[in-house]
């Protein structure tokens, strides 16, 4: 088992990016150019490392190698994004890795590109990168090529040595468990479980009971052996279960209108531990969009549009509109899921106005609504 925090430190000792590793201050996949550049680096690293893993470290200043961290990143769309743009796409994994000296809400992102013997290339145009273009790494640069390309294999021994030096030990594991318990108040009931006599999982969350169903919010889960975190916010409702070989997280979405809410399963994530010291993390989308009365939704959609226009023109909201804006992103989400074509674009349009409000509840709900829409789109 590789301790991902140690692995990042080992990678950063190679001060300059090279043919098996890259580093970024942040990961931005919000627009086409950023997506295309990210896919370019995945393509280049994959083609340059057909026999070993390659890596991208997110949350590091390029010039100084200083670890500054990034916000927790939901990786639900990365593999789907890679599959959409690349022929022969490699398996790509994004992990949120905790560093003790960072602020509690900050992590370092680690993108692992697993080896594949097939050459990856763009299967469609993306920004200025043409279809059928192949990228490979020359030092720290991703170089384009069209035509014949022979995959190298010169990094296998170097990367194997780095990964071996980042293996976990008992001291690091115990320190990680004790630190997890210290960092979580008793009201979050921190717990741990050992799987296959070698994997340690710690988790904590705020418990609530709804109609005899037990949900947790603000859930923090850590694979102690690898220093990898999974996190669910205060707006998430999560059920946790486990057996002898698997830890299972089922995320629910609370949706409704006019104070009538229900909980709908969104996604199930299973961490499956194997006898050979390895594990898999597999996610399955469970969401089926609930249907609501179209007449009621048309009224809500029109009300939301009026509120949005007032926000844009800086007009004061009525008392009733002040109440409506708290559920503004969620009701636009429901309209989107029920076939209102302009609801998503209106929701996206509201981002800056919601962010500028003193009460951040609406903006937090905006981010959560967009996360749900991303999951539904890519899966």
N, C-alpha and C positions, 0 to 999 in steps of 0.2 A: 504494500500500500504506500502510495506516494503522498507525503505531506505537501499539500499544494502551496502553503505559505513558504516552506523551505525551497520548493521548486522555483517559485517566483524570485526569491533571493538569489538562488544559484544562477538563474537566467540573467538577472540584472548585473551579475559580476562580469558578464560579457557586455561592456559598456555600450558598444555600438550594436544596432540591429544587424542581423546577418541572415544567412540563407535558411536558418531554422527558427528564427524568432524575430518578432517585431514588437514595438511598444507604442502606445498611444496615450495621450493625456485624457481623452474621453472617447466614447463611442456614440456617434450620432447617426441614426438610421431614419431620420425624420423626412429626408427629401432624396430625390433621385440621384443627385451627384454623390452624396454621402454613401448611399447604398452601393453605387457603382464602384467607388473607391474601396469600400470594404470587401466587396466580392473580388476585386482585382487582387488584393492582398491574400485572400483565401486561396484563390487560384494559383498564385505564384508560389506560396509556401507549400501547397499540396504537390505541385509539379516538381518542386526542388527537394522533396523529402518523401520519396515513394516507399521507403523502408523504415521510417521512424516518425514519431509525432513531431509536429511543429507547433509553435505557440505565438499568441499575441497577448501581451500584458496591457491591461487598460487601467489608467489611473496613475501614470508615472510621467513626470516632466521629462521631456526628451533630452534637454541639454544637460541637466544635472542628475538625472536618475532618481530624483526625490520622489518618494511615494506620497501622493496627495489624496488618493482614493477617488471613488466615484459613488454615485447613488446606487442602491441595489437595483439590478437590471433584470427584468423578466425576459427570459431567453426564448419564449414560446415561438418566436417567428424566425430565429436565425437559421435553423436548418431548412425551414421551408423557403426562406429567401435564397439560400445557396442553391437549393434544388431547382428553384424557378429560373435561375440565371445561368447555371453551369451544366454543361454536359459532363458526365462522369463525376458528379459532385462527391467530395469526400464527406465523411461523417464529421460534424462539427459540434463541439460541446462548449457551452458557456457556463462558468462557475463563478459564484460570488465568494471571494476568499477574505476572511476576517484578518485584520492586522490590529494588534492590541493598542497601538499608539494613535490609531485613527479615531475620529469621532464615532460614536456608537452607530450612527446611521450610514457610515461610509464603509466601503469594502474596496478590494482590488479585484477587477474582473480578469479572469483567465480564460482565453479562448484556446481550446485544444483542437488542432486539425489532425485527425487520425490518418495514418498512411493508406494509400490506395495505389495499386500498380498501374492504374489507367490514367491517361493524360486528361486533365480537366481543361475545358475551354469554354468561352462564352457561347451559349447556344442562341442568344438573341442580342440585339444591340442594347447597350446600356450607356447612356450619356455619350462620351466620345469613343467608347470602346466598341469596336465592331464585332459582329457575329463571327465566330470561329477563331477569334484571337486567343492565343495561348500566352500566359504570363509565367515567368520563372524569376527566381531571385538571383541577382548578382550583387553580392555584399548586402547592403541595406536597401537596394533598389529593386523594384518590381519591373521587369523588362518585358515588353510585348514582342511576340513573334507570330508570324503567320506562315504555316507550312510545316516541314519536318522538324521534329524536336525529339531528342533522346534524353530520357529522364536520368538524372545523376543519382548516385547513392552514397555520397561521400560523408554524410552527417550521421550515419547510423551509430558509430562507435562514440562520437562526441555526445550525442543526445542520451545514449544509454548510460554513459558515465554520469551525466548531470542528474538523470532520474534516479540512478542508484544512490547517489549521495544525498538525495532528498527523501529517502525512506524513513518511515516513522520509527519511534521507539517508545518504550513503556513510560519513560519520564515525560515525554511530550504529551502522550495520551492522558496521563493522570493530571498533568498541569492544565490541560484543556478542559477536563471535566470539572475540576475545582473552580477554574475561572468562570466557566459557564454558570455554575450555581451562585458564585459571588455576584455576577452581573445581573441576576434576575431576582426580583423581590418575591417573597413567599406567596403573594396573591396570584402570581403567575405559575405557581406550583411546578417548579423545574423538576424534571425527571430524567432518568437515563435508562437505557437498555443495551445489553450486549448481544450481538448476533454472531452466530458461528464461532463463538469463543474468541473473536478477534476484532470485530467491528463495534464501535461504541457510538450510539446515537443519543444526543441530549435534545430535549425539547421543553418548551415552556409556552404558556398562553393563558389568556384571560377567559375563564369558563363562564358560559351562560347556558341556561336551560330554556328551550322554547318548545312548548307542547311535548314535553318529556324527551325531546331530542337534545343531546349535549353538543354544543358548538364551542369553538375557541376562536378568539380574535387576538390580534397582535402576537401571532404565533412565530416563534423563533426556533428553528430546527438546525442543528449543527452535526455534521459528520465529523466527529472529533479527530479521528485518525487522519483526515485529509484537510482539516480546517476549512471545510466548505459549508456555507450557510444557505438555507432556504428561509424565506421570510414572507409572512402574510400580514397585511396591515390591519389597522383598527377597523377598517371597513369590510374586511374579509371575514367570512364565517366558514370555519374549517372543522371537519370531523377527522379524528385520528384513530387508527387501529393498527394492529400488528399481529404477526404470527411468528413462528420460529425462524423464518428466513426473509420476511418482508416487513417493511414499514410503509404504511399506506396513509396518504393524505388526500382527502376528498374536499375540494373547495366548492362552496355554495355561493349563489348570488341571491341577495334579497331584492326582489322586484315587486312593484305594485303601484297602484294609483288610488288616490282618495283614501289614504290610510289603511287600505286593504292590501297586506303584503303576504308573500309566501317565499319559501326558500327553494331554489332550483339548483340542482347539481350542475356545476360548470366543468370541472376537470378533476380527474383522479391521477395522482402521481404515486408511483410505486417504486420504492428503493428496494431492489432485490439483491440479497447478499448470497454469494456463492461459496462453495467449499474450498475453492482454489485461491481465496484471498482477493477476489475481485467482486465488483458490484455493478449493477446497471440501474439507471434511473430512467423510467419509462413513463411518459404522460399520455393520457387518453382523454380526449374531449368528450364530455357527456352531455353538453348543453343542447337542449331543445327549446327554442324560443317560445315563451308563453304568448298566447293570443288574447288580445283585449278588444273590447267593443270599439269599433271604428269611429262611431259617432263621438264617443267620449274622447278618443285619441285626437280627433280633428279639433275638438275644443282645446285640448291641452296644447297641441301643436301651434295653434293660432295664438294662444296666450303666451307661449314661450317666445314666439316671434315678436310679439309686442314688447315683451321684457327685453329681448335682445336689442331691438331698435332703440329703446330708452337707454340702455347701457351705452350704446354706440354714440348717442347724442347727449349723453350725460344728463338726462332728465331724471328727476327723482321718481322712485317707485312708490306705489301705494302700499299700505300695510299688507294687503292681501298678496301683492306681488312680491313683497319682501319675504313672505312665507313661501311662495311658490319657487323663488329662486334657490332655496335650499335644496329642492329636489329637481331643479332645472336640468342638470346633466342626465340624471337617471330617467326622467320622463322623455327627454330627447332620445336616449338610448332605446327605450321601449318603442318609441315611434319608429326608429330605424329598424328595429327587429321585426316590426309589423308592416314593413313595406313602404314607409314614407320616404321617398327618394331623396328629398332635400334635408332630411333631419340630420344626417351625419355631417354634411357640410355646414349646416347651421351650428351644430355642436362644436365643430372645429373652429368656426368663426368666433365663437364666444370665448375662446381660451384666454386671450389677453385681458378681456374685460373681467372675467371671473378671477383671474390671478391678481388683479389690482384691488379687489374688494378687501376690506379690513377683515371680515369674517372669511376664513379660508375654507370653510366647509364645502362650499360649492366647487371651488377649484380642486380640492382633493377628490370629490366625487367625479369631476371632469376626468381626471387622470385615471381613475378606476374604470369609468365607462369606456374610455378609449382603449384601455388594456383588454377589457372584455371583447370589444369589437375586433381588436387585433387577433386575439385567440380564435374567434369565430372565423375570421377571414382566412387565416393561414392554416387552420386545421380542419 
